[in-house]
């Protein structure tokens, strides 16, 4: 039984209902606000503030150090390499997920019956914990009893005891592959939804004009799902910047595959360089936002034209 | 309008490849979890278990303790499974309730600052979790919530609140108001309207929000790695630790992996419609 229940329509007319509405509104948003302020807004301010100080539980005091934590990341070789790795992950993952995701969506769009089940099968890799997909693929890549080497052997290649993770570049590509396996379903779902909202009569008209299927794909489908592709690319970018689980499970702390998030984790929770870790995490946040804003800006441009 | 034969063959072949790419790793996990340890030494490898066994599952749950590093692993596993269920379920409940209350207030009630507050909360969608991880660690240390269920559950809640709020406010905005107005004329208050009218109509949206929060919390790794090191350690932190051991027991790892992916699989199979609608709403479309 609420306080709003008690107020009669007559009281409401006198304006008391309105202020009780406001009170109820505050009460309803209170749990949400308290959690968000305590565990997101305040920590975000603290990150920004502390990144200009030296915060280290092993050292006394938190003196102001200016932008030292920010300039340090340019001279730190390990950090520079992890930045490089992260940019490569982002570039490769976004390209692979977009190209194959759009192709996959176009294929599923052709299916008339049982699309529900195909979609369920496609979404599965996205739905499971990233750690589990990391473990699964580690077992697939394993030398000896692993599936990959087993298949190559069955096809006649002598790969039985080949160790895939001995080579840094190969390891990097294989981690990317696991990430793409996990995140491509999102691209497929977004692009497929846009494809299904294209009116059928557009295709019928084009068909009467004698257009071939590939031609219709490039002149009708692709231009009309451009906005959705931009949205999918934004998501892919943010998730690739956030890559952590797959790399951690498959290659531990290896420098060749280490993305910037693992670097931050090591700086903060192994070396206890809290403020350096905070400066790094703010930098990643801002960069991933800028990249995604780039796609969003293009999206707005494309929708204004249509 | 029928595509030429070779094009239809091309489409089918493409779809086949796509399904193989998605499902083979999942099949292989299941197959491995049913393969007796001895068969891992066979070369060339078998692509299916010749003599399927539930041995790994029995060992995992401590029903049979043969060929294992002790019953210890079983009790650890059961605890981790319990921890995953508790934190993910708790986060889902809190997140859906908080965001439904918030969405109703933001969509239906006039109060000062409601626009600013709504957009401030939703804007944190763009803030990745790691940006606040280190200060959160210091907060949780001072609140003694390291390795405690409540702390880590609340962190999951904050991760999915903006998304759920955005989703549910969208649902409420699109609902016709006539039912609510009729209820108000009959003297129903806001709380009754929220519980008896909004909640049933918005059930699909609530389901989508709950699924996204549950799957997300169930799969968390970095957060529990920092905040749940021992007693509250979930499956996601425990499973990779199996790999780190000197003697890698792949049967056991794949059995635990199968259990960890069982819940997501059930959700995808039975609630895919809601999951897809949630994904689309969450992607910013």
HADDOCK unambig.tbl for C-alpha pairs under 7 A between the chains (distance, minus, plus):
assign (segid A and resid 2 and name CA) (segid B and resid 191 and name CA) 6.22 0.50 0.50
assign (segid A and resid 4 and name CA) (segid B and resid 189 and name CA) 5.18 0.50 0.50
assign (segid A and resid 4 and name CA) (segid B and resid 190 and name CA) 6.39 0.50 0.50
assign (segid A and resid 5 and name CA) (segid B and resid 188 and name CA) 6.30 0.50 0.50
assign (segid A and resid 5 and name CA) (segid B and resid 189 and name CA) 4.31 0.50 0.50
assign (segid A and resid 21 and name CA) (segid B and resid 109 and name CA) 6.01 0.50 0.50
assign (segid A and resid 21 and name CA) (segid B and resid 110 and name CA) 6.60 0.50 0.50
assign (segid A and resid 22 and name CA) (segid B and resid 109 and name CA) 6.63 0.50 0.50
assign (segid A and resid 22 and name CA) (segid B and resid 110 and name CA) 5.72 0.50 0.50
assign (segid A and resid 22 and name CA) (segid B and resid 111 and name CA) 4.38 0.50 0.50
assign (segid A and resid 25 and name CA) (segid B and resid 105 and name CA) 4.85 0.50 0.50
assign (segid A and resid 25 and name CA) (segid B and resid 109 and name CA) 5.78 0.50 0.50
assign (segid A and resid 25 and name CA) (segid B and resid 111 and name CA) 6.24 0.50 0.50
assign (segid A and resid 28 and name CA) (segid B and resid 101 and name CA) 5.19 0.50 0.50
assign (segid A and resid 28 and name CA) (segid B and resid 102 and name CA) 5.67 0.50 0.50
assign (segid A and resid 28 and name CA) (segid B and resid 105 and name CA) 6.14 0.50 0.50
assign (segid A and resid 29 and name CA) (segid B and resid 101 and name CA) 6.47 0.50 0.50
assign (segid A and resid 29 and name CA) (segid B and resid 102 and name CA) 4.59 0.50 0.50
assign (segid A and resid 29 and name CA) (segid B and resid 105 and name CA) 6.63 0.50 0.50
assign (segid A and resid 31 and name CA) (segid B and resid 98 and name CA) 6.27 0.50 0.50
assign (segid A and resid 32 and name CA) (segid B and resid 98 and name CA) 5.47 0.50 0.50
assign (segid A and resid 32 and name CA) (segid B and resid 99 and name CA) 6.86 0.50 0.50
assign (segid A and resid 32 and name CA) (segid B and resid 102 and name CA) 6.74 0.50 0.50
assign (segid A and resid 35 and name CA) (segid B and resid 158 and name CA) 6.65 0.50 0.50
assign (segid A and resid 36 and name CA) (segid B and resid 158 and name CA) 6.06 0.50 0.50
assign (segid A and resid 39 and name CA) (segid B and resid 136 and name CA) 6.64 0.50 0.50
assign (segid A and resid 39 and name CA) (segid B and resid 158 and name CA) 6.95 0.50 0.50
assign (segid A and resid 40 and name CA) (segid B and resid 132 and name CA) 6.58 0.50 0.50
assign (segid A and resid 43 and name CA) (segid B and resid 132 and name CA) 5.34 0.50 0.50
assign (segid A and resid 43 and name CA) (segid B and resid 135 and name CA) 5.23 0.50 0.50
assign (segid A and resid 43 and name CA) (segid B and resid 136 and name CA) 6.15 0.50 0.50
assign (segid A and resid 44 and name CA) (segid B and resid 131 and name CA) 6.93 0.50 0.50
assign (segid A and resid 44 and name CA) (segid B and resid 132 and name CA) 5.48 0.50 0.50
assign (segid A and resid 46 and name CA) (segid B and resid 135 and name CA) 6.39 0.50 0.50
assign (segid A and resid 47 and name CA) (segid B and resid 132 and name CA) 6.54 0.50 0.50
assign (segid A and resid 47 and name CA) (segid B and resid 135 and name CA) 6.31 0.50 0.50
assign (segid A and resid 107 and name CA) (segid B and resid 11 and name CA) 6.02 0.50 0.50
assign (segid A and resid 107 and name CA) (segid B and resid 15 and name CA) 6.40 0.50 0.50
assign (segid A and resid 120 and name CA) (segid B and resid 268 and name CA) 5.88 0.50 0.50
assign (segid A and resid 120 and name CA) (segid B and resid 269 and name CA) 6.10 0.50 0.50
assign (segid A and resid 120 and name CA) (segid B and resid 272 and name CA) 6.37 0.50 0.50
assign (segid A and resid 121 and name CA) (segid B and resid 19 and name CA) 6.92 0.50 0.50
assign (segid A and resid 121 and name CA) (segid B and resid 22 and name CA) 6.79 0.50 0.50
assign (segid A and resid 121 and name CA) (segid B and resid 23 and name CA) 6.85 0.50 0.50
assign (segid A and resid 122 and name CA) (segid B and resid 19 and name CA) 6.85 0.50 0.50
assign (segid A and resid 122 and name CA) (segid B and resid 22 and name CA) 5.86 0.50 0.50
assign (segid A and resid 124 and name CA) (segid B and resid 265 and name CA) 6.43 0.50 0.50
assign (segid A and resid 124 and name CA) (segid B and resid 268 and name CA) 6.54 0.50 0.50
assign (segid A and resid 125 and name CA) (segid B and resid 22 and name CA) 6.54 0.50 0.50
assign (segid A and resid 127 and name CA) (segid B and resid 215 and name CA) 6.57 0.50 0.50
assign (segid A and resid 127 and name CA) (segid B and resid 264 and name CA) 5.57 0.50 0.50
assign (segid A and resid 128 and name CA) (segid B and resid 219 and name CA) 6.77 0.50 0.50
assign (segid A and resid 128 and name CA) (segid B and resid 261 and name CA) 5.42 0.50 0.50
assign (segid A and resid 128 and name CA) (segid B and resid 264 and name CA) 5.56 0.50 0.50
assign (segid A and resid 129 and name CA) (segid B and resid 218 and name CA) 6.90 0.50 0.50
assign (segid A and resid 129 and name CA) (segid B and resid 219 and name CA) 3.94 0.50 0.50
assign (segid A and resid 130 and name CA) (segid B and resid 219 and name CA) 6.41 0.50 0.50
assign (segid A and resid 131 and name CA) (segid B and resid 221 and name CA) 6.99 0.50 0.50
assign (segid A and resid 131 and name CA) (segid B and resid 236 and name CA) 6.03 0.50 0.50
assign (segid A and resid 132 and name CA) (segid B and resid 257 and name CA) 5.76 0.50 0.50
assign (segid A and resid 135 and name CA) (segid B and resid 240 and name CA) 6.78 0.50 0.50
assign (segid A and resid 136 and name CA) (segid B and resid 25 and name CA) 6.71 0.50 0.50
assign (segid A and resid 136 and name CA) (segid B and resid 29 and name CA) 6.38 0.50 0.50
assign (segid A and resid 145 and name CA) (segid B and resid 40 and name CA) 5.91 0.50 0.50
assign (segid A and resid 145 and name CA) (segid B and resid 45 and name CA) 6.21 0.50 0.50
assign (segid A and resid 150 and name CA) (segid B and resid 44 and name CA) 6.54 0.50 0.50
assign (segid A and resid 150 and name CA) (segid B and resid 45 and name CA) 5.91 0.50 0.50
assign (segid A and resid 190 and name CA) (segid B and resid 280 and name CA) 6.18 0.50 0.50
assign (segid A and resid 235 and name CA) (segid B and resid 283 and name CA) 6.83 0.50 0.50
assign (segid A and resid 245 and name CA) (segid B and resid 221 and name CA) 6.66 0.50 0.50
assign (segid A and resid 249 and name CA) (segid B and resid 240 and name CA) 6.29 0.50 0.50
assign (segid A and resid 274 and name CA) (segid B and resid 134 and name CA) 6.67 0.50 0.50
assign (segid A and resid 278 and name CA) (segid B and resid 134 and name CA) 6.83 0.50 0.50
assign (segid A and resid 281 and name CA) (segid B and resid 130 and name CA) 6.59 0.50 0.50
assign (segid A and resid 281 and name CA) (segid B and resid 131 and name CA) 5.12 0.50 0.50
assign (segid A and resid 282 and name CA) (segid B and resid 131 and name CA) 5.94 0.50 0.50
assign (segid A and resid 285 and name CA) (segid B and resid 127 and name CA) 6.75 0.50 0.50
assign (segid A and resid 285 and name CA) (segid B and resid 128 and name CA) 6.65 0.50 0.50
assign (segid A and resid 285 and name CA) (segid B and resid 131 and name CA) 6.64 0.50 0.50
